[in-house]
Amino acid sequence: MRKQVLFFVTEFPTLSETFILNQITGALDLGHEVTILALKKGNTTQMHADVTTYDLLGKTVYVDLPDMKGKRVLQGMACGIIHPIRTLKLLNTNKYGRITKSLQPVLVAQKVPKKEFDLVVAHYGNIGLVASILQDQGLLSGKLVTFFHGYDVTRTIEQKGAAFYTFLFDSNTTLLPISDFWAKRLVELGAGKQKIHVHHMGIDTKAFPMQSLEAIQPTLQLLLVARLTEKKGIPDAIHAVQFLQNRGIDTLLHLVGDGEDRNQLEALVNELGLQNNVQFHGFLNQTEVKEQFQASDLFILPSVVAKDGDMEGIPVSLMEAMAQGKPVISTLHSGIPELVTHGETGFLVPERNAEDLGQAVLDYLQLSEERKEKMVAEARLKVLAEFDIDVLNRILFKEEAW
């Protein structure tokens, strides 16, 4: 059955959220009508090719939510003049909680598309909360499902308090944490177990065919694809390169991605004298990233809990590496152990431990060729079985799935 589906997101488009893009294109491939409602416009100069292929900007409505509080207040006052009763109802802090103070429900209400939706897919808890408030006021139709990814049940709770999602939890929303790890956290925060269904993010496994496992190169090629931000643990990867160099393993770490920490990471590389051992590639398109995967020996991602509480979900880059038959080394962090089983489909080490990370690389290198082949084969099977986006999308958009 053809559905009218609304994707409600924080920002669109954004390079770091291919998991959301894969759901959107998946809905279109299944024949559904898609509308995207975004609080802010993302970077349209560097974006995934599918944004253009599927004309997704033409399907997007922007709230243009101001960052500055003063501008929000002015816009809120304008909404109050045009829709005084509706605005007062949306400012009911006693009923809806602290989210009303951000004026998000008021400002989003003026941009909600005038359509009857069958399904509303909200990504991140705060977005789902706004959607549930709009539905309570009769401003948004459709079955609401809310994905929880990570920061929305860590950093947001630290900043807003444990009661922040009370209205959302009490509504008819289905809660979709992307891992068992976050499902348990939602229960701890007061969500009813009957409303919670774990729904993984996934990848198009057809786009990442299995590669043959080549002999290790004279210079060990390590690859890390991620936004250059604290929770990715990139300083540990850099220190692990130093660990390997000190043990006679000539190593080159390729960092693909950009972000707010790039300058300090480059400074760390210079401080350690590793300019010839760490290469910053910045943003690369899909074809270029695949070329990096093909040229690499090992994929590493030493994720950590950031100082502000931000954490990973289950990183898509790990899925992409495993699907292609690249051995992976990551950390005992968030939902990563639900994807990577230590010693079977990869290696896991404690967070913020560069020495253990480097030792895991050595441990992999010392495996027999037969054991290496078995590890990467089992890793691909894991991704195919539980993280294939086509399978996950058919479940998400199945009639009466939730």
PyMOL commands that set and color helices and strands:
alter all, ss='L'
color gray80, all
select helices_A, chain A and resi 18-29+49-53+57-59+69-82+84-90+93-96+98-102+104-109+125-136+151-153+155-160+166-170+180-188+193-195+205-207+230-232+234-246+262-271+286-295+316-323+336-338+354-365+369-386+389-396
alter helices_A, ss='H'
color red, helices_A
select strands_A, chain A and resi 4-12+33-41+60-62+119-123+143-148+174-177+220-225+251-256+278-282+298-301+328-331+347-349
alter strands_A, ss='S'
color yellow, strands_A
deselect
rebuild
show_as cartoon
